[in-house]
């Protein structure tokens, strides 16, 4: 395989597209479900509304997302984040255990007729414990508690390698893909330089 070119940044639909060392790129998969799967009612979970408590939200978001380069909210101003979390159509919930937040479930109903699973995850030490399945069952129950046309989510190749399979087992169907390119959040200061599973190439 030849070295990746660095002077032509046009997207290639057949072959390699170079990415500047100051940026990261990921393949995004979009998934949806139009009806809840037939499963028993989820068990009650200790979920606490986060509301517009920015410090709590940012701490949980970082604990879950830093290993996977979650940067969508990391670089937001307090004002922008408050606008989202303070919207009555957005529901941000913390899964708690032993007085500690260990999971995040964020549902966005701002588009009529649908619910977006905006953020979903567990702190690293809780992954693989079965809590994710219970949290997802609760997410589905809440999403379809009112009539909607679809419940959708997107994930990418920077995220946990089992994410797409987990969503499919949960009842989501993949329907689209995209390539996302963004400034490396470790260079912008949104995330620590040691974050993530991909090498830092610049700086």
TAQUI-V534652 format. One record per helix or strand of 3 or more residues. SS is the DSSP state (helix for helix, strand for strand). FROM is the first residue (numbers start at 0). TO is the last residue. If there is no record, write none. Layout:
ss=SS from=FROM to=TO
ss=SS from=FROM to=TO
//
This chain:
ss=strand from=22 to=32
ss=strand from=46 to=48
ss=helix from=53 to=67
ss=helix from=77 to=84
ss=strand from=89 to=96
ss=strand from=99 to=107
ss=strand from=113 to=121
ss=helix from=123 to=125
ss=helix from=130 to=142
ss=strand from=149 to=155
ss=helix from=162 to=169
ss=strand from=172 to=182
ss=helix from=184 to=187
//
